[in-house]
Amino acid sequence: MTYHPKSEFLHVMVSRGFLADCTDLEGLDEAMLAGVVPTYIGYDATAASLHVGHLLNIMMLRWLQKTGHKPITLMGGGTTKVGDPSFRSDERPLLGPEQIDANITGMQKVFDRYLDYGVGDTGALMLNNAEWLDSLNYLDFLRDIGRHFSVNRMLSFESVKSRLDREQSLSFLEFNYMILQAYDFLELNRRYGCRLQMGGSDQWGNIVNGIDLTRRVLDNQIFGLTSPLLTTSDGKKMGKSQGGAVWLNGDMLSPYEFWQFWRNTTDADVGRFLKLYTELPLDECDRLGALEGSEINQAKIRLANEVTGLLHGAEAAAAAEATAREVFEKGGAGDDLPTLTLSASDLGDGISIVQLIVKTGLAKSGKEAKRLISDNGAKLDDAPLTDAGLMIDAGALSAPIKLSAGKKRHALVVLQN
């Protein structure tokens, strides 16, 4: 029999498609009906911005707060020094403390858009696990915490097993990561009364470890909840684009490019993404997702506007839509297109069109750019681009030029005065 949650938060999680698994759904439901449940998700500070792959869990924290509970964003100032081995084929590069702190500052900008860090029972907390990890005494930690972990059990976790099955090295440093993450949950429960950890389904083993450790050390009941690892309808990992990571910070990816990512959603994914990434009512998500033919494009525009509005504000979303309309309907350049600005020294005696396509991010390599041109997928100022050997000089850049890859990706090239 399927369990139907009574608490508002779990009802949202189930009905909108956020729930993959829960350690004790009925127990968590009762706890949420009884009062505020402080809940955390951990984020390692491996880059200066979060990306679209993080957005699902950020929306979960947003719904958690909207339904009367307390979100905790735990920044991995300590664990980033070790690196999460989960489902990776190699060891992460290790970052220094200055870079980690700078990355955390960059990531905070996004959380501020989705969560209210005000005071009160449901005011969000931003914490850093360096607070308790940096001062650990290794011998005390081994004696008090390490004795609760079975190496046999740790070797059975899929994230570790997949590395060992492929005979890929797993360092002792990385093997410690799951112990540190379990310890995070213990400390958050001890210090802040945190009772729930959420994460992607690849974190299930780490979450269960933390629950088990907290029960053994503090004899407290806590919970874990995971979200599905999303793939698009064509089987690709959600959040990957041709140009690389879809960053959430506006200085790393323009609001227009972010808007465009959502506008390019595959027809079959529109209804599901509306439920996960917007706050539109479910019946409206279903109505928009069921549109067919040319009408589905209106649903994609609505999706792009809603998601961009949450992250960058309604004005940025409206400006992106206006730019897109100008580009697609009128063949214009549009003010908000990603722009490559060249200096006279960059230009020299001229620069090849292939280099420009790579520099604007429309292709990852010269080889890919040449293939784009030979496949008739490239345009220069809306005219088909057929000559891969074309050189662009200062005369050609007396006015901005527009480069296009396919129908949906565009960039401007401008010469600095």
Buried (B, 14 or more C-beta within 10 A) or exposed (E): EEEEBEBBBBBBBBEBBBBBEBBBBEEBBEBBBEEBBBBBBBBBBBBBBBBBBBBBBBBBBBBBBBBBBBBBBBBBBBBBBBBBBBBBEEBBEEBEEEBBBBBBEBBBBBBEEBBBEEEEEBEBBBBBBBBBBEEBEEEEBEEEBBEBBEEEEBEEBBBBEBBEEEEEEBEEBBBBBBBBBBBBBBBBBBEBEBBBBBBBBBBBBBBBBBBBBBBEBEEEBBBBBBBBBBEBEEEEEBBBBEBEBBBBBBEBBBBBBBBBBBBBBEBEBBBBBBBBBBBBEEEBBEBBBEBEEEEBBEBBBBBBBBBBBBBBBEEBBBBBBBBBEBBBEEEBBBEBBBBBEBEEEEBEEBBBBBBBBBBBBBBEEBEBBBBBBEEEBBBBBEEEBEEBEBEBEEEBBEEBBBBBBBEEBBBBBEBEE
